[in-house]
């Protein structure tokens, strides 16, 4: 949406005159939120039009312009966590390929970058290759190139993560955690949901039948039915996280009723794992997402919301298959 103009502000779209100078209001994504960057254009209309032309021509005809269009038109439609991760990947891809003309981009250029990143971080290299492939797919759609140069580049082989948290490890780590981290750990295990959806959980999602969740990553709608354990966790969250007389729309909140941010959780989780290793309570760290896999391994896994049994078995069923010996 363009900024509201005053009657005296007759500049081009997304420009405004304030405090004696012209500004261009550039839409950007910061910390997963849509915001605006104020870029000073100059004091006079001549300076404003000259600088505006420079801004709009920067990177024109290069991969940098395509990457920025992809950022502003495609990335913005994705889940917040995906936006945060892929914006960082786009920054790296822009540094590597932004100076090139789309027609000059060859599979060998993509492969060289993929190999370079893959020497230390093959998983990251594969994610960036997948993203670059998608960028180039849109470059074809937008008429910049006729064929996708990423198509011929093979990914590095990947093994599905197999870390399974034993009951003893889970309990030991949980006992060290702050109250709000304990609650989100328990919710993750009982419901099998991702942390982004649990941190965003509101009281309006609590119904008589269970907890309503629309998964941010897949869009899957779930009604997680009540069990005594789930009821106990929600009751504890609603009664112990807030001081008496304080209200909040969020289930996981701070003492002021404010939503717990993902960055705050990441910091708390890192401290918890460091403490568990230092105290020799754990011999091996685990990631928070491993709790979701534990939930899938210890149950049918239907609460995870995956329609594909292949994905469920590959990524979330981490216990060994039980078989009987030959008689």
Backbone bond lengths (Angstrom), bond angles and torsions (degrees), N, CA, C in turn:
res aa  C-N    CA-C-N  psi(-1)  N-CA   C-N-CA  omega(-1)  CA-C   N-CA-C  phi
1 X - - - 1.456 - - 1.523 108.73 -
2 X 1.324 117.32 134.33 1.457 121.16 -179.65 1.510 110.07 -72.34
3 X 1.353 117.17 148.47 1.449 119.49 177.48 1.516 110.57 -65.08
4 X 1.323 116.43 147.00 1.456 120.45 179.29 1.520 109.25 -67.79
5 X 1.340 115.89 132.37 1.452 120.27 -179.88 1.533 110.53 -99.76
6 X 1.314 115.68 146.24 1.455 119.34 171.33 1.518 108.16 -79.20
7 X 1.350 116.65 171.26 1.459 119.98 -178.21 1.520 111.55 -63.36
8 X 1.328 116.43 -26.54 1.459 119.82 -178.56 1.523 112.43 -90.30
9 X 1.324 116.61 -8.07 1.466 120.50 -178.57 1.517 109.31 -93.35
10 X 1.328 117.76 98.50 1.453 121.84 -177.13 1.528 110.89 -112.94
11 X 1.331 116.21 28.03 1.444 120.26 -179.43 1.512 112.78 -77.21
12 X 1.345 117.61 176.23 1.458 122.23 178.53 1.532 111.55 -62.00
13 X 1.319 114.38 168.72 1.465 120.93 -179.76 1.530 110.33 -57.44
14 X 1.334 116.32 140.90 1.461 125.77 178.55 1.525 112.51 66.89
15 X 1.352 117.34 19.58 1.459 120.01 171.89 1.524 108.65 -113.52
16 X 1.309 116.04 153.53 1.453 120.75 177.45 1.527 109.10 -149.41
17 X 1.314 115.83 152.37 1.460 121.83 178.63 1.526 107.75 -108.10
18 X 1.345 115.43 121.48 1.460 119.05 -176.38 1.522 109.64 -147.90
19 X 1.334 115.29 135.77 1.472 121.63 177.22 1.531 112.43 52.30
20 X 1.339 115.39 40.31 1.455 119.74 173.59 1.511 116.00 82.11
21 X 1.344 117.89 12.35 1.465 119.94 179.73 1.525 110.44 -147.03
22 X 1.347 114.53 156.55 1.467 121.37 176.43 1.531 109.63 -90.78
23 X 1.340 115.06 143.62 1.461 121.21 178.89 1.525 109.63 -133.99
24 X 1.322 114.50 146.07 1.465 121.42 170.94 1.521 107.62 -102.44
25 X 1.344 116.85 127.06 1.459 121.94 -177.71 1.525 108.59 -97.05
26 X 1.329 114.94 95.77 1.468 121.32 -175.35 1.521 110.50 -88.45
27 X 1.352 118.13 123.00 1.473 119.79 177.45 1.520 110.44 -72.88
28 X 1.322 116.51 130.79 1.462 121.19 178.59 1.519 109.16 -138.50
29 X 1.330 115.57 168.15 1.464 122.19 173.90 1.515 107.47 -110.02
30 X 1.329 117.20 123.74 1.456 122.36 179.74 1.510 109.03 -132.64
31 X 1.342 116.18 124.90 1.473 121.58 -178.93 1.518 110.77 55.03
32 X 1.345 115.97 37.31 1.451 120.02 176.54 1.516 114.85 78.98
33 X 1.343 118.31 5.44 1.457 120.87 -177.98 1.534 110.15 -121.06
34 X 1.338 115.21 147.18 1.456 120.15 175.63 1.532 109.26 -75.10
35 X 1.315 116.05 126.79 1.453 119.75 -179.75 1.522 108.89 -143.53
36 X 1.316 116.98 -172.45 1.463 121.16 -175.92 1.524 110.41 -130.21
37 X 1.321 115.82 134.24 1.461 121.97 174.81 1.528 108.96 -103.45
38 X 1.342 116.70 124.71 1.460 121.87 179.61 1.533 108.83 -88.75
39 X 1.329 115.94 117.34 1.462 121.29 179.96 1.536 108.14 -111.53
40 X 1.323 116.39 119.94 1.463 121.08 -177.32 1.526 110.14 -72.46
41 X 1.331 116.22 129.90 1.462 121.34 -176.80 1.523 112.90 -104.84
42 X 1.311 117.45 -23.65 1.465 120.51 -178.92 1.523 111.34 137.00
43 X 1.337 115.44 174.90 1.464 120.28 -176.31 1.520 112.86 -89.01
44 X 1.330 117.15 -31.81 1.461 120.03 -177.30 1.528 110.64 -104.03
45 X 1.344 115.71 162.90 1.463 119.86 178.58 1.528 110.61 -63.83
46 X 1.330 116.70 -35.62 1.462 120.10 178.52 1.524 110.73 -61.47
47 X 1.342 116.42 -46.67 1.465 120.48 177.99 1.519 110.33 -62.74
48 X 1.337 115.87 -39.83 1.468 120.45 -178.71 1.524 110.90 -61.62
49 X 1.349 117.59 -49.47 1.462 120.68 -177.67 1.528 111.69 -66.68
50 X 1.325 117.02 -35.56 1.462 120.85 179.96 1.522 110.85 -66.73
51 X 1.348 116.35 -47.43 1.467 120.14 -179.52 1.523 111.50 -68.25
52 X 1.337 116.32 -35.75 1.459 120.20 178.95 1.520 110.97 -64.32
53 X 1.326 116.43 -39.62 1.466 120.35 177.56 1.519 110.78 -64.87
54 X 1.334 116.12 -38.89 1.463 120.22 177.92 1.527 110.84 -63.25
55 X 1.337 116.49 -43.65 1.458 120.85 -179.17 1.519 111.07 -62.08
56 X 1.330 115.64 -42.76 1.457 118.95 -175.30 1.516 112.94 -76.03
57 X 1.346 116.49 -17.97 1.470 119.43 179.23 1.520 112.86 -94.58
58 X 1.352 116.47 -11.16 1.470 119.84 -178.17 1.523 109.66 -63.16
59 X 1.316 116.53 121.97 1.456 120.76 178.20 1.512 113.93 78.66
60 X 1.339 118.30 1.70 1.456 120.83 -179.46 1.523 109.98 -59.68
61 X 1.330 115.93 132.44 1.457 120.96 179.97 1.512 114.09 81.37
62 X 1.340 117.85 0.59 1.460 121.34 -179.86 1.530 110.34 -112.50
63 X 1.322 116.44 168.08 1.460 121.02 177.85 1.527 111.12 -60.87
64 X 1.341 116.99 -27.00 1.466 119.89 179.02 1.519 110.87 -58.09
65 X 1.339 117.39 -40.64 1.461 121.34 -179.19 1.527 110.93 -68.06
66 X 1.335 116.47 -38.71 1.468 120.44 178.93 1.527 110.11 -66.88
67 X 1.328 116.17 -42.51 1.465 120.24 179.48 1.525 110.53 -62.52
68 X 1.337 117.21 -40.96 1.467 119.89 179.20 1.521 111.50 -68.92
69 X 1.321 117.66 -36.56 1.467 119.62 176.30 1.522 110.16 -64.59
70 X 1.327 115.66 -41.74 1.472 119.96 177.56 1.527 110.25 -61.33
71 X 1.332 116.38 -41.02 1.474 120.99 179.63 1.540 110.50 -61.25
72 X 1.339 115.73 -45.30 1.460 120.32 -173.49 1.525 114.29 -80.75
73 X 1.339 116.95 -24.86 1.467 119.47 -176.09 1.525 113.89 -106.48
74 X 1.329 117.47 -30.08 1.473 120.27 -173.79 1.531 112.09 -107.64
75 X 1.326 116.52 -51.83 1.468 120.26 -177.86 1.529 111.32 -57.18
76 X 1.310 116.10 -38.22 1.460 121.15 -174.29 1.531 112.24 -62.79
77 X 1.325 117.61 -18.46 1.465 121.91 -179.06 1.528 112.50 -87.81
78 X 1.331 116.96 -6.64 1.456 120.81 -174.53 1.531 110.93 -90.34
79 X 1.342 116.28 170.45 1.457 121.60 178.37 1.526 110.11 -61.28
80 X 1.336 116.60 152.11 1.465 121.78 -173.91 1.527 111.55 -56.77
81 X 1.320 117.77 -47.11 1.465 120.13 179.88 1.525 111.22 -60.75
82 X 1.326 116.28 -39.27 1.464 120.55 178.19 1.526 110.18 -65.87
83 X 1.340 116.80 -41.53 1.461 120.48 176.96 1.524 110.88 -58.02
84 X 1.325 116.23 -47.71 1.468 119.87 -177.94 1.520 111.60 -59.68
85 X 1.336 115.95 -45.76 1.467 120.36 -177.99 1.527 111.12 -68.62
86 X 1.322 116.98 -45.70 1.464 119.79 -173.80 1.529 112.60 -76.42
87 X 1.325 118.34 -26.04 1.470 118.95 173.93 1.527 110.90 -63.97
88 X 1.331 117.07 -37.80 1.469 120.37 176.19 1.526 110.65 -66.62
89 X 1.329 115.96 -39.82 1.464 119.81 178.20 1.528 110.58 -65.47
90 X 1.334 116.22 -40.52 1.461 119.74 178.54 1.523 111.91 -62.43
91 X 1.329 116.06 -36.93 1.468 119.51 177.76 1.527 110.54 -60.02
92 X 1.350 116.24 -42.78 1.463 119.78 179.60 1.536 111.16 -68.39
93 X 1.330 116.63 -40.62 1.465 120.70 178.55 1.529 111.34 -65.37
94 X 1.321 116.08 -35.75 1.468 120.23 178.86 1.525 110.86 -66.75
95 X 1.349 116.33 -39.24 1.469 119.35 177.52 1.525 110.98 -65.04
96 X 1.325 116.20 -34.06 1.462 119.93 -177.10 1.529 112.80 -80.91
97 X 1.343 117.39 -39.75 1.468 120.28 -171.47 1.531 114.66 -122.19
98 X 1.337 117.20 -4.67 1.457 120.12 -174.18 1.513 114.83 -59.61
99 X 1.338 117.54 -28.70 1.468 121.23 -176.99 1.522 112.57 -81.27
100 X 1.343 117.24 -7.28 1.464 120.68 -173.80 1.527 111.13 -92.02
101 X 1.330 114.98 150.07 1.462 119.73 171.28 1.532 107.91 -79.88
102 X 1.326 117.74 140.17 1.474 120.06 -177.81 1.523 113.24 -53.30
103 X 1.315 117.32 -38.94 1.470 120.47 -177.89 1.524 112.49 -68.62
104 X 1.342 117.45 -18.67 1.467 120.95 -179.91 1.526 112.80 -89.07
105 X 1.326 116.75 -10.15 1.468 120.88 -176.01 1.523 110.26 -73.13
106 X 1.340 116.43 125.75 1.462 121.98 -177.97 1.533 110.71 -120.12
107 X 1.339 116.87 157.62 1.465 119.63 175.71 1.529 112.55 -54.32
108 X 1.329 117.32 -32.78 1.470 120.67 -179.46 1.524 111.25 -65.33
109 X 1.342 117.67 -34.10 1.458 120.67 177.86 1.528 110.26 -67.00
110 X 1.321 115.86 -44.57 1.467 121.12 179.38 1.529 109.90 -63.46
111 X 1.333 116.26 -44.36 1.463 121.09 -177.99 1.526 111.63 -64.30
112 X 1.325 116.27 -40.02 1.472 119.90 179.59 1.521 110.60 -62.27
113 X 1.330 116.88 -44.14 1.474 120.87 178.67 1.536 110.15 -65.49
114 X 1.318 116.04 -42.42 1.473 121.23 179.89 1.522 110.78 -60.78
115 X 1.312 116.57 -43.66 1.470 120.69 179.07 1.526 111.42 -65.67
116 X 1.334 116.26 -40.14 1.460 120.83 -178.79 1.526 111.05 -63.07
117 X 1.315 116.63 -47.73 1.472 120.26 178.41 1.524 110.22 -67.99
118 X 1.328 116.09 -36.54 1.461 120.98 -175.13 1.514 115.36 -70.08
119 X 1.340 118.06 -16.62 1.461 119.68 179.21 1.531 111.50 -63.01
120 X 1.334 116.62 -31.09 1.463 120.38 179.53 1.522 112.87 -114.87
121 X 1.336 117.22 -26.84 1.469 119.80 -174.67 1.527 110.00 -140.96
122 X 1.325 117.70 76.00 1.469 120.09 -177.34 1.530 113.31 -62.03
123 X 1.323 117.14 -35.36 1.462 119.58 179.34 1.526 110.17 -64.63
124 X 1.339 116.29 -45.27 1.469 121.26 177.73 1.527 110.25 -62.18
125 X 1.315 116.35 -41.34 1.466 120.43 179.72 1.523 110.95 -60.06
126 X 1.322 117.09 -41.53 1.463 121.09 178.79 1.519 111.83 -66.10
127 X 1.344 116.90 -39.63 1.468 119.76 -179.89 1.537 109.94 -66.01
128 X 1.333 116.23 -39.98 1.463 119.45 -179.28 1.525 110.88 -71.78
129 X 1.334 117.02 -33.48 1.461 119.82 175.51 1.527 110.17 -65.00
130 X 1.335 116.62 -42.14 1.461 120.59 178.89 1.529 110.60 -61.98
131 X 1.336 116.09 -41.22 1.461 119.89 179.97 1.526 111.09 -68.23
132 X 1.336 116.76 -43.73 1.469 120.17 179.01 1.527 110.72 -62.49
133 X 1.330 116.56 -36.34 1.462 121.00 176.68 1.518 110.41 -60.47
134 X 1.332 115.84 -41.30 1.462 120.70 -179.46 1.530 110.79 -70.49
135 X 1.332 116.62 -38.79 1.469 120.44 176.18 1.529 109.98 -59.47
136 X 1.328 116.04 -46.45 1.468 120.65 -178.35 1.529 111.68 -69.29
137 X 1.311 116.70 -28.65 1.466 120.13 174.57 1.522 109.90 -61.11
138 X 1.338 116.19 -41.87 1.454 119.92 177.65 1.532 111.33 -73.70
139 X 1.327 116.80 -30.48 1.462 119.78 176.35 1.533 109.95 -62.02
140 X 1.339 116.68 -37.33 1.465 121.02 174.51 1.529 109.55 -65.06
141 X 1.328 115.56 -46.75 1.469 121.31 -178.48 1.533 111.41 -60.70
142 X 1.338 115.64 -37.99 1.467 120.26 -178.27 1.530 113.22 -83.68
143 X 1.327 117.64 -0.53 1.456 121.32 173.70 1.511 115.87 86.95
144 X 1.334 117.92 15.85 1.466 120.24 -179.10 1.527 112.09 -85.21
145 X 1.330 116.96 -31.95 1.467 122.07 179.24 1.526 108.22 -139.05
146 X 1.332 116.42 161.96 1.468 121.23 -178.25 1.521 112.75 -97.73
147 X 1.335 116.82 -20.77 1.461 119.61 -177.41 1.522 108.84 -143.95
148 X 1.324 116.01 152.45 1.464 121.71 -177.82 1.532 110.06 -86.17
149 X 1.340 119.02 111.33 1.479 121.06 -176.68 1.523 113.59 -70.79
150 X 1.325 117.83 -11.49 1.472 120.26 -178.53 1.523 112.60 -83.53
151 X 1.335 115.87 -14.42 1.462 120.49 -170.98 1.522 112.66 -61.09
152 X 1.318 116.79 -31.79 1.467 119.92 -174.96 1.529 113.47 -88.19
153 X 1.322 117.32 -4.18 1.471 120.44 -176.52 1.528 109.34 -91.19
154 X 1.317 115.58 122.78 1.467 120.42 -178.07 1.523 111.17 -86.18
155 X 1.311 115.24 144.28 1.465 120.51 177.12 1.528 110.32 -77.62
156 X 1.320 115.10 160.34 1.458 120.11 172.40 1.534 109.17 -73.09
157 X 1.334 117.14 144.44 1.470 118.93 176.77 1.533 110.03 -60.46
158 X 1.322 116.09 141.05 1.465 121.36 179.36 1.515 109.89 -126.52
159 X 1.309 114.78 140.72 1.461 119.84 173.37 1.518 108.83 -102.42
160 X 1.320 115.84 135.63 1.459 119.61 177.78 1.527 109.14 -63.07
161 X 1.321 116.57 142.34 1.456 121.45 179.47 1.523 109.50 -62.43
162 X 1.341 116.33 135.06 1.462 120.80 -175.06 1.528 113.35 -119.67
163 X 1.319 118.38 8.37 1.468 120.61 -178.04 1.524 110.21 -65.30
164 X 1.335 115.82 117.43 1.466 121.23 176.34 1.522 108.57 -110.17
165 X 1.326 116.59 129.50 1.462 121.69 179.42 1.523 108.64 -88.40
166 X 1.305 116.36 120.36 1.466 119.08 176.78 1.523 109.41 -72.34
167 X 1.335 116.26 162.91 1.470 120.28 178.19 1.522 110.63 -60.38
168 X 1.330 116.48 -38.61 1.472 120.22 -179.13 1.523 110.96 -66.05
169 X 1.343 117.77 -41.27 1.462 121.38 178.59 1.527 110.75 -65.11
170 X 1.321 115.63 -42.95 1.461 120.04 -179.48 1.532 110.34 -61.07
171 X 1.306 116.21 -48.39 1.466 121.05 -178.16 1.527 111.42 -63.65
172 X 1.329 116.47 -41.83 1.464 120.54 -178.26 1.531 110.87 -64.27
173 X 1.329 117.28 -44.64 1.464 120.68 179.39 1.525 110.56 -67.96
174 X 1.328 116.43 -41.49 1.460 121.08 -178.91 1.527 111.02 -60.89
175 X 1.316 117.02 -39.61 1.466 120.66 -178.19 1.526 112.16 -64.54
176 X 1.343 117.39 -24.36 1.469 121.80 178.67 1.524 112.83 -84.97
177 X 1.325 116.62 -16.75 1.461 121.23 -169.64 1.525 112.22 -79.02
178 X 1.347 117.13 152.05 1.466 120.81 170.62 1.525 109.57 -61.45
179 X 1.326 116.36 160.09 1.461 121.29 -175.57 1.520 112.70 -53.72
180 X 1.353 117.40 -47.55 1.462 118.58 -175.44 1.523 112.07 -68.11
181 X 1.340 117.05 -29.82 1.467 120.26 176.59 1.528 110.02 -73.30
182 X 1.342 116.72 -37.42 1.470 120.21 174.40 1.529 110.56 -56.34
183 X 1.327 115.66 -45.33 1.460 120.15 -176.40 1.522 111.67 -65.79
184 X 1.343 116.83 -42.38 1.465 118.13 -179.95 1.535 111.10 -71.17
185 X 1.329 117.68 -30.72 1.467 120.25 173.78 1.527 110.03 -62.99
186 X 1.329 116.39 -47.25 1.460 120.46 -178.92 1.529 111.47 -64.47
187 X 1.339 116.39 -39.80 1.461 119.45 177.59 1.533 110.99 -63.92
188 X 1.345 116.06 -40.47 1.461 120.07 -179.95 1.525 110.51 -62.99
189 X 1.336 116.39 -39.97 1.472 119.21 -178.52 1.522 111.68 -71.88
190 X 1.323 116.82 -44.93 1.465 120.14 -175.29 1.533 111.65 -73.27
191 X 1.338 117.01 -38.26 1.466 119.31 -177.14 1.524 113.35 -95.51
192 X 1.349 117.00 -23.88 1.461 120.16 -178.15 1.520 113.80 75.41
193 X 1.340 118.14 19.04 1.468 120.98 -175.42 1.524 112.21 -94.28
194 X 1.325 114.68 159.83 1.461 121.75 178.28 1.526 110.40 -73.19
195 X 1.319 115.71 154.38 1.462 118.82 -175.21 1.517 112.55 -65.51
196 X 1.339 118.94 -32.30 1.459 121.02 -179.62 1.514 110.40 -62.23
197 X 1.338 117.32 -37.01 1.459 121.12 179.17 1.523 111.47 -76.14
198 X 1.326 117.28 -31.00 1.458 120.53 178.71 1.527 111.08 -74.81
199 X 1.336 117.40 -38.76 1.462 120.37 177.90 1.531 111.25 -66.26
200 X 1.325 116.71 -26.32 1.471 121.02 -179.05 1.526 112.48 -93.04
201 X 1.317 117.46 0.43 1.463 121.58 -175.59 1.532 110.96 -63.00
202 X 1.334 116.54 128.03 1.465 121.59 -179.24 1.527 110.63 -115.20
203 X 1.319 114.83 164.21 1.467 120.57 -179.32 1.518 112.00 -65.93
204 X 1.331 116.91 -25.00 1.466 119.43 178.71 1.529 112.01 -68.05
205 X 1.337 116.94 -17.25 1.464 120.68 178.35 1.524 112.53 -84.93
206 X 1.321 116.09 -6.45 1.458 120.92 179.23 1.523 108.51 -88.15
207 X 1.324 117.21 115.38 1.465 121.77 -178.43 1.523 110.17 -120.80
208 X 1.327 115.72 173.86 1.460 120.02 178.31 1.522 111.65 -65.15
209 X 1.320 116.44 -31.22 1.475 120.59 -178.23 1.532 112.87 -82.56
210 X 1.335 116.87 -26.19 1.459 119.90 -177.13 1.524 110.43 158.29
211 X 1.320 116.36 -158.34 1.462 121.70 -178.86 1.527 109.33 -103.48
212 X 1.326 115.93 124.92 1.459 121.63 177.76 1.519 109.51 -88.00
213 X 1.327 116.55 126.52 1.464 121.27 179.15 1.522 109.39 -135.00
214 X 1.346 115.34 129.35 1.457 120.45 168.39 1.518 106.36 -106.77
215 X 1.312 116.56 110.66 1.452 120.81 -174.27 1.527 110.33 -63.67
216 X 1.340 115.78 127.31 1.456 120.79 -175.88 1.524 112.18 -66.74
217 X 1.314 117.75 -30.27 1.463 120.68 -176.43 1.519 112.24 -80.20
218 X 1.335 117.20 -43.28 1.466 120.93 -173.30 1.519 113.53 -107.03
219 X 1.350 117.06 -17.45 1.453 120.42 -176.00 1.518 113.38 78.86
220 X 1.341 117.33 5.08 1.458 121.41 -179.62 1.525 110.81 -68.80
221 X 1.331 115.98 133.11 1.460 121.57 176.72 1.520 109.64 -94.39
222 X 1.323 116.01 127.40 1.470 121.26 -179.02 1.521 109.98 -127.95
223 X 1.317 115.87 144.64 1.458 122.24 166.81 1.522 106.13 -116.62
224 X 1.322 115.74 107.07 1.460 120.91 -178.48 1.526 107.81 -88.91
225 X 1.296 116.43 111.25 1.456 121.64 -172.26 1.528 111.35 -70.84
226 X 1.329 114.06 153.94 1.462 119.76 -177.83 1.518 112.60 -69.58
227 X 1.308 114.85 139.61 1.465 123.43 167.59 1.525 105.93 -130.79
228 X 1.317 118.64 162.99 1.469 119.26 177.52 1.535 112.40 -56.04
229 X 1.338 117.25 -39.76 1.468 119.84 179.75 1.526 111.58 -64.76
230 X 1.329 116.84 -44.44 1.463 120.54 -178.70 1.532 110.36 -65.82
231 X 1.302 117.19 -42.38 1.469 120.60 177.45 1.526 111.05 -59.78
232 X 1.335 115.62 -41.40 1.465 120.38 -178.92 1.529 111.22 -64.39
233 X 1.331 117.26 -40.83 1.468 121.42 -179.29 1.529 110.51 -65.75
234 X 1.322 117.04 -46.32 1.465 120.99 -179.41 1.532 110.76 -64.63
235 X 1.323 116.41 -41.44 1.474 120.26 177.70 1.520 110.54 -61.16
236 X 1.321 116.27 -42.81 1.462 120.34 179.74 1.531 110.70 -63.26
237 X 1.321 116.62 -41.78 1.463 120.50 179.08 1.524 111.18 -62.85
238 X 1.323 116.55 -42.43 1.461 120.43 -175.71 1.525 113.16 -75.29
239 X 1.321 116.74 -22.34 1.468 119.03 -176.51 1.519 114.01 -105.13
240 X 1.342 118.13 -24.87 1.460 119.97 -172.80 1.530 114.68 -107.22
241 X 1.342 117.79 -18.83 1.465 119.15 -177.77 1.527 112.44 -83.20
242 X 1.322 117.20 -22.54 1.461 121.04 -176.51 1.526 111.49 -114.32
243 X 1.335 118.32 138.79 1.462 120.88 171.97 1.526 110.09 -65.34
244 X 1.299 117.19 154.26 1.455 121.55 179.00 1.530 109.93 -56.98
245 X 1.329 115.78 134.52 1.457 120.39 178.87 1.508 114.39 90.36
246 X 1.352 118.07 -6.75 1.469 121.97 178.84 1.525 109.15 -99.95
247 X 1.323 115.99 135.75 1.463 120.49 -179.10 1.520 110.69 -114.50
248 X 1.323 115.83 156.49 1.463 121.09 177.37 1.516 108.88 -155.38
249 X 1.327 116.21 148.28 1.463 119.76 174.85 1.521 110.62 -85.27
250 X 1.355 116.56 -12.72 1.467 120.37 -176.11 1.527 112.10 -98.53
251 X 1.315 115.38 147.36 1.469 120.58 176.09 1.520 109.69 -77.27
252 X 1.330 117.22 -46.55 1.465 121.78 177.36 1.526 107.55 -97.22
253 X 1.321 117.02 104.53 1.466 119.93 -174.99 1.528 110.01 -142.36
254 X 1.335 115.28 168.03 1.455 119.51 176.19 1.532 109.56 -88.21
255 X 1.311 117.32 -175.90 1.464 121.11 -174.61 1.524 112.94 -68.27
256 X 1.345 116.35 -13.71 1.464 120.47 176.55 1.527 112.40 -96.16
257 X 1.323 115.82 2.07 1.461 119.90 -180.00 1.510 114.10 86.25
258 X 1.335 117.20 5.71 1.460 121.09 -179.07 1.532 110.73 -83.54
259 X 1.315 115.60 150.43 1.457 121.74 178.74 1.525 110.87 -63.19
260 X 1.318 116.80 136.57 1.462 121.10 173.77 1.527 109.14 -74.38
261 X 1.318 116.20 125.71 1.460 121.31 -178.20 1.523 110.93 -78.41
262 X 1.337 115.05 153.41 1.464 120.18 179.00 1.522 111.02 -62.72
263 X 1.345 117.38 -36.61 1.467 120.94 179.23 1.527 110.55 -64.09
264 X 1.340 116.58 -38.54 1.465 120.22 178.64 1.520 110.33 -66.28
265 X 1.327 116.00 -37.99 1.459 118.68 178.19 1.525 111.00 -66.48
266 X 1.335 116.83 -42.72 1.471 120.60 179.27 1.522 110.83 -57.64
267 X 1.334 116.46 -43.21 1.471 121.14 177.99 1.525 110.94 -63.40
268 X 1.326 116.86 -46.24 1.470 121.05 -179.60 1.525 111.05 -63.07
269 X 1.333 116.45 -38.76 1.468 120.09 -178.90 1.530 110.98 -68.48
270 X 1.330 116.60 -41.58 1.471 120.20 178.01 1.524 110.37 -60.77
271 X 1.324 116.86 -43.65 1.465 120.85 178.28 1.526 111.30 -62.74
272 X 1.326 116.13 -40.06 1.469 120.57 179.91 1.525 110.93 -63.06
273 X 1.319 117.06 -46.47 1.466 119.88 -179.40 1.536 111.25 -66.34
274 X 1.334 116.31 -40.19 1.473 119.37 177.50 1.522 110.93 -60.79
275 X 1.314 115.75 -43.65 1.461 121.27 -179.26 1.529 110.98 -65.11
276 X 1.328 116.21 -40.66 1.462 120.52 -179.63 1.524 111.91 -65.51
277 X 1.323 116.76 -36.29 1.464 120.82 177.72 1.523 110.53 -72.71
278 X 1.337 116.65 -44.06 1.468 120.90 -179.33 1.526 111.43 -60.80
279 X 1.319 116.48 -39.81 1.466 120.93 -179.40 1.533 112.37 -83.55
280 X 1.353 115.34 0.48 1.465 122.84 179.44 1.517 111.65 59.87
281 X 1.317 115.26 29.06 1.460 120.16 173.60 1.525 109.52 -77.72
282 X 1.333 115.72 -34.02 1.458 121.92 173.10 1.525 108.65 -117.48
283 X 1.313 116.62 144.39 1.458 120.94 173.06 1.529 110.89 -96.90
284 X 1.333 116.62 -15.68 1.460 122.14 -179.66 1.527 108.78 -144.45
285 X 1.315 116.07 131.42 1.459 120.05 178.08 1.530 110.64 -65.26
286 X 1.298 115.52 160.37 1.462 119.69 166.77 1.523 108.91 -136.28
287 X 1.319 115.82 156.62 1.458 121.72 179.99 1.522 109.44 -91.28
288 X 1.329 115.39 156.27 1.466 118.19 -179.97 1.525 110.69 -60.47
289 X 1.329 117.07 -35.82 1.464 119.41 -179.39 1.526 112.23 -64.60
290 X 1.348 117.14 -18.53 1.466 119.93 176.90 1.522 111.42 -67.58
291 X 1.334 117.19 -21.45 1.469 119.88 176.53 1.524 109.76 -67.40
292 X 1.322 116.67 -38.64 1.473 120.66 176.05 1.528 110.69 -62.05
293 X 1.337 115.83 -39.59 1.462 119.52 177.19 1.528 111.11 -68.08
294 X 1.326 117.48 -35.57 1.467 120.44 176.65 1.530 110.03 -63.58
295 X 1.344 115.13 -40.55 1.461 118.99 177.69 1.526 110.79 -61.52
296 X 1.336 116.12 -41.98 1.453 120.06 178.92 1.520 113.06 -69.13
297 X 1.335 116.15 -32.54 1.468 120.65 -179.58 1.529 112.02 -75.65
298 X 1.330 115.72 -34.48 1.464 120.50 -175.45 1.523 113.37 -87.84
299 X 1.346 117.09 0.88 1.462 120.86 -178.08 1.520 109.20 -144.66
300 X 1.336 115.81 -170.42 1.464 119.80 177.25 1.522 111.05 -68.52
301 X 1.339 117.02 -25.12 1.455 121.48 179.36 1.516 114.28 86.20
302 X 1.337 118.59 2.09 1.461 119.96 -177.23 1.530 112.06 -66.22
303 X 1.346 117.04 -26.38 1.460 120.08 -179.46 1.524 112.29 -69.79
304 X 1.344 118.12 -13.49 1.459 120.74 179.15 1.527 111.99 -71.87
305 X 1.334 115.88 -22.48 1.460 120.02 174.86 1.507 115.30 88.80
306 X 1.337 118.60 11.96 1.459 120.76 179.96 1.529 110.17 -87.53
307 X 1.328 115.96 129.68 1.460 120.27 177.57 1.524 110.90 -80.71
308 X 1.335 116.21 -24.77 1.466 120.76 -176.08 1.520 111.12 -91.43
309 X 1.332 115.41 119.51 1.463 120.09 176.38 1.522 110.57 -66.79
310 X 1.337 116.89 -28.57 1.467 121.10 179.74 1.526 110.60 -63.12
311 X 1.341 116.87 -46.52 1.467 121.02 178.74 1.519 110.20 -64.71
312 X 1.319 116.15 -43.07 1.468 120.55 -180.00 1.523 111.02 -59.29
313 X 1.318 116.66 -46.27 1.468 120.33 -177.81 1.525 112.25 -72.06
314 X 1.330 117.46 -34.45 1.464 120.53 -177.44 1.512 112.36 -74.86
315 X 1.335 117.61 -41.42 1.465 120.82 -170.16 1.529 114.75 -106.65
316 X 1.318 118.33 -20.15 1.461 118.83 -171.82 1.520 114.58 -122.05
317 X 1.302 118.25 -18.82 1.463 120.18 177.42 1.533 108.01 -91.59
318 X 1.332 116.29 96.60 1.465 119.86 -171.68 1.521 114.19 -109.41
319 X 1.304 117.58 -1.30 1.456 119.47 175.11 1.529 109.14 -82.80
320 X 1.333 118.19 147.49 1.468 119.09 177.48 1.514 111.50 -63.96
321 X 1.296 116.13 146.95 1.462 120.76 178.12 1.528 109.80 -69.86
322 X 1.296 116.67 129.83 1.466 121.64 -178.97 1.536 109.69 -84.41
323 X 1.316 115.24 127.78 1.459 121.25 179.48 1.519 109.28 -132.91
324 X 1.314 116.03 157.88 1.475 122.24 178.27 1.529 109.09 -97.15
325 X 1.316 117.96 140.80 1.465 120.12 178.69 1.530 111.55 -72.46
326 X 1.319 114.51 159.85 1.468 119.35 177.27 1.532 109.40 -67.15
327 X 1.333 116.49 134.42 1.459 120.78 179.26 1.520 110.19 -83.01
